[in-house]
Amino acid sequence: MENKKIIEEILKKNPEMNKENLVFRLDGRIEYECEHDVGHPVYSPDGDYLHGCCTDRCCENYNLVFPKDFED
């Protein structure tokens, strides 16, 4: 799947996110680096969204993008 389409969907679901804070992993995951410098998965091609969270749980309001979101 094209990264541009995935990025558009992430930003549509999370308009407060800064595109510059998206981190692209070699395994296909896209993470959002929060103000605590922690990468929070917002897209994973295999549906694995586990990560270590910040102490203030800042990522609880992030809307994840799932691969099935792009199926017809």
Backbone bond lengths (Angstrom), bond angles and torsions (degrees), N, CA, C in turn:
res aa  C-N    CA-C-N  psi(-1)  N-CA   C-N-CA  omega(-1)  CA-C   N-CA-C  phi
1 M - - - 1.454 - - 1.528 109.57 -
2 E 1.280 115.65 145.45 1.459 122.51 -176.53 1.537 111.29 -73.66
3 N 1.340 115.89 128.07 1.472 120.92 -179.34 1.525 112.16 -57.76
4 K 1.314 117.79 -35.71 1.462 120.74 -177.90 1.527 110.68 -59.40
5 K 1.327 116.99 -42.80 1.454 121.82 179.86 1.535 110.63 -66.25
6 I 1.315 116.51 -40.59 1.463 121.21 178.95 1.527 110.02 -65.12
7 I 1.325 117.31 -44.44 1.468 121.70 179.32 1.526 110.44 -60.74
8 E 1.321 116.92 -44.09 1.468 120.87 178.15 1.528 110.96 -57.61
9 E 1.324 116.31 -43.07 1.468 120.49 -179.05 1.535 110.72 -68.36
10 I 1.328 118.07 -40.82 1.466 121.70 177.76 1.520 110.04 -59.34
11 L 1.340 116.75 -48.18 1.461 120.73 -176.95 1.533 111.82 -71.05
12 K 1.319 117.15 -29.64 1.467 120.27 176.44 1.531 110.20 -67.13
13 K 1.341 116.16 -41.02 1.466 120.40 -179.81 1.530 112.16 -78.58
14 N 1.340 117.12 -21.62 1.466 122.66 -176.47 1.529 110.05 -134.06
15 P 1.326 118.71 69.44 1.463 121.09 -174.07 1.530 114.50 -62.56
16 E 1.338 117.89 -17.67 1.462 120.40 179.41 1.537 112.55 -80.06
17 M 1.319 117.31 -9.92 1.465 120.91 -178.94 1.520 111.04 -75.90
18 N 1.320 114.57 144.86 1.456 121.95 174.74 1.527 107.91 -93.91
19 K 1.315 117.17 122.45 1.466 122.10 -178.75 1.528 111.75 -54.32
20 E 1.322 116.93 -31.83 1.465 121.59 -179.04 1.529 112.43 -66.11
21 N 1.340 117.91 -17.62 1.462 121.87 -178.45 1.528 112.65 -93.47
22 L 1.332 117.37 5.39 1.459 120.13 175.90 1.519 109.24 -81.33
23 V 1.330 115.76 133.10 1.464 122.80 -178.66 1.523 107.56 -116.65
24 F 1.333 116.57 128.71 1.458 122.26 -177.84 1.519 109.34 -102.55
25 R 1.330 116.69 120.09 1.459 123.31 -179.14 1.526 110.02 -93.60
26 L 1.328 115.89 152.29 1.460 120.56 -178.96 1.525 113.16 -62.01
27 D 1.335 117.41 -26.46 1.463 120.00 -179.56 1.524 113.26 -82.47
28 G 1.343 117.53 4.43 1.460 121.63 177.21 1.510 114.60 99.70
29 R 1.351 117.09 -10.34 1.462 119.11 178.32 1.518 110.56 -70.87
30 I 1.330 115.27 149.58 1.463 121.60 171.00 1.515 106.10 -120.41
31 E 1.326 115.40 128.21 1.455 121.13 -178.89 1.520 109.54 -117.45
32 Y 1.327 114.39 154.03 1.454 120.62 174.15 1.520 107.28 -107.55
33 E 1.329 115.80 120.75 1.462 120.54 179.37 1.523 108.87 -85.69
34 C 1.336 115.67 113.09 1.461 121.15 -175.85 1.532 110.92 -80.83
35 E 1.326 115.12 -178.06 1.471 120.61 -178.73 1.521 112.54 -65.79
36 H 1.344 117.82 -11.18 1.463 121.85 178.16 1.528 111.37 -96.43
37 D 1.329 117.29 7.94 1.467 124.03 -177.77 1.529 112.96 63.06
38 V 1.329 116.16 32.44 1.457 122.02 176.41 1.523 108.04 -107.96
39 G 1.329 116.51 133.54 1.458 120.84 177.21 1.519 110.89 -86.02
40 H 1.334 116.78 118.03 1.458 122.92 179.56 1.526 108.50 -106.80
41 P 1.336 118.67 119.24 1.467 120.29 -179.82 1.527 111.75 -59.85
42 V 1.321 115.64 130.65 1.461 120.91 174.21 1.535 110.66 -118.13
43 Y 1.330 116.49 -14.22 1.465 121.52 174.30 1.524 108.03 -149.58
44 S 1.327 115.58 136.14 1.456 121.64 176.48 1.518 108.25 -143.68
45 P 1.334 118.00 124.90 1.466 119.08 -177.22 1.530 112.99 -63.80
46 D 1.328 117.73 -23.64 1.463 119.62 -179.80 1.527 113.31 -104.49
47 G 1.328 117.44 6.15 1.460 120.91 177.02 1.509 114.97 79.53
48 D 1.344 118.51 13.66 1.468 122.01 179.26 1.520 108.93 -92.62
49 Y 1.330 116.38 108.97 1.460 121.40 -176.75 1.516 112.36 -114.28
50 L 1.333 118.28 18.76 1.452 121.18 -179.70 1.519 110.39 -73.60
51 H 1.333 115.99 141.83 1.455 121.15 177.71 1.516 109.64 -164.32
52 G 1.304 116.03 165.44 1.458 120.78 173.04 1.516 108.01 -81.87
53 C 1.314 117.17 130.73 1.454 120.23 -175.83 1.519 111.37 -97.94
54 C 1.314 115.32 165.82 1.459 121.59 174.75 1.524 109.13 -75.24
55 T 1.299 115.62 161.76 1.462 119.87 179.89 1.523 112.28 -65.05
56 D 1.333 118.27 -27.21 1.468 119.18 -179.43 1.532 112.74 -95.56
57 R 1.339 117.43 7.89 1.467 123.51 176.71 1.528 112.05 53.44
58 C 1.318 116.21 42.76 1.464 121.47 -175.92 1.523 113.20 -62.65
59 C 1.325 118.15 -20.13 1.465 120.02 -175.42 1.523 113.42 -87.74
60 E 1.327 118.61 -0.81 1.461 119.71 -176.87 1.517 113.13 -59.26
61 N 1.312 117.80 -24.68 1.461 120.53 -178.05 1.523 113.76 -97.05
62 Y 1.350 117.95 3.84 1.454 119.87 178.03 1.521 108.82 -73.10
63 N 1.310 115.95 137.10 1.459 121.91 176.19 1.514 108.48 -95.95
64 L 1.324 116.67 117.00 1.454 121.75 -177.73 1.519 110.82 -77.46
65 V 1.316 115.09 152.06 1.465 121.92 175.43 1.520 106.52 -111.03
66 F 1.314 116.66 125.03 1.456 122.16 -177.13 1.534 110.13 -105.34
67 P 1.332 116.90 149.00 1.473 119.40 178.58 1.532 112.47 -54.05
68 K 1.343 117.59 -35.95 1.473 120.01 -179.05 1.530 112.29 -66.48
69 D 1.330 117.91 -14.90 1.469 121.02 177.09 1.529 111.53 -62.86
70 F 1.332 117.04 -18.35 1.460 121.07 -175.03 1.522 112.54 -105.15
71 E 1.332 116.68 2.79 1.459 120.07 179.06 1.510 110.25 -80.50
72 D 1.300 115.79 145.06 1.480 119.85 177.64 1.503 111.32 -84.14
